Amino acid sequence: MRIPSWVLSLCAASTAFAQTPDLKTPISYARAVQSQVRGYVERAADKMPEVQYAFKPDPEVRSFGEVLGHIADAEYLFCSAVLGESNPSPGVEKGKKTKAEITAAVRAAFAYCDKAYSGITEAAAAETVKVGNSERNKLGLLSFNTTHGFEHYGNLVVYMRIKGIVPPSSEPR
C-alpha cells in the first residue's frame, strides 16, 4: 500500500510541532528565544575561520572576535543581575584573542546565563533588579539580553556574508 505524500507531510508537520518547545508563557518563550540566539552565535563562532576573527569591515568597528566577546560579556552582565550575583565576567572582548579562547568563553557565558533563564519563575519574573542607573524587572532584563544577542548576531551575519560564509540562520534546515 502506498501512503499519499500529503499524509507523510502531515505526519512530519505533527512531529515537528510536537518537538516545538512550550511557548505559552512569557518565561518559556524567553527561554526558547535565548536558546535560538545561543545556537546561532555559537555556530557562527565555529564557522568563521580563525584568521577572520580579527576581521573588521571598517576600522571604527569591533572585529568579529570582539563582537563575540562583547556578546559574552553582556551575557554575564545581564544574567548576573538577574541571579543577584556579582558580575563574574572575565573581560572576554578585551582579554581573549584566539578562536579557541573566544569560542570557549562564549559557550561559558551562555552556560552561565542558562542558570538565570532556567531558574526564573513566574513569581520572580516581575521582581526588579538594579542594572547601571536603572531598575528593570527580571524577565524584561532577560528579554533585553536576548535582544542584545540578536542585535550583535546581525553584526556577525554581515561579517560572515562579506567573507562569503553562509550564516547559521540562513543554512538549509
Stockholm file with secondary structure:
# STOCKHOLM 1.0

chainA/1-173         MRIPSWVLSLCAASTAFAQTPDLKTPISYARAVQSQVRGYVERAADKMPEVQYAFKPDPEVRSFGEVLGHIADAEYLFCSAVLGESNPSPGVEKGKKTKAEITAAVRAAFAYCDKAYSGITEAAAAETVKVGNSERNKLGLLSFNTTHGFEHYGNLVVYMRIKGIVPPSSEPR
#=GR chainA/1-173 SS CCCCHHHHHHHHHHHHHHHSCCCSSHHHHHHHHHHHHHHHHHHHHHHSCGGGGGCCSSTTSCCHHHHHHHHHHHHHHHHHHHHTCCCCCCCHHHHCCSHHHHHHHHHHHHHHHHHHHHHCCHHHHTCEEEETTEEEEHHHHHHHHHHHHHHHHHHHHHHHHHTTCCCGGGSCC
#=GC SS_cons         CCCCHHHHHHHHHHHHHHHSCCCSSHHHHHHHHHHHHHHHHHHHHHHSCGGGGGCCSSTTSCCHHHHHHHHHHHHHHHHHHHHTCCCCCCCHHHHCCSHHHHHHHHHHHHHHHHHHHHHCCHHHHTCEEEETTEEEEHHHHHHHHHHHHHHHHHHHHHHHHHTTCCCGGGSCC
//
